[in-house]
Amino acid sequence: MRQELREAFNSELDKAIELYNKNEFDTSFTHLERAHILGQTYVIPHTQSHWWMLKLGWKKSDVREVVGQITRIVASLLFSKIWVPTGNTGGANVNPLKPMPVPEDLQRILNEK
């Protein structure tokens, strides 16, 4: 993972964790979705984003999110280097195989070489 992409991913993940620790779960989840978009083609960052989504689902007692994230963690370990649906936000509220639009600010980071 190149430096700028790593920094952007870490920034989103750090914000998500900070908000998680403040029990600001909805905003935390938004940052996890952004981290997921940035890291989904790399096994460890991809899995990290799903791990934190799982933790957040557990904290909220959201059974759908917990079950969805367990399956997505397995998939992230197996498929991150093979194929991922570009722009997919990674939550259990979306089809895990559906490509989605990438926010412009994240697309700029993803496009830079």
Beta strands, then each sheet from edge to edge (+ up, - down):
end
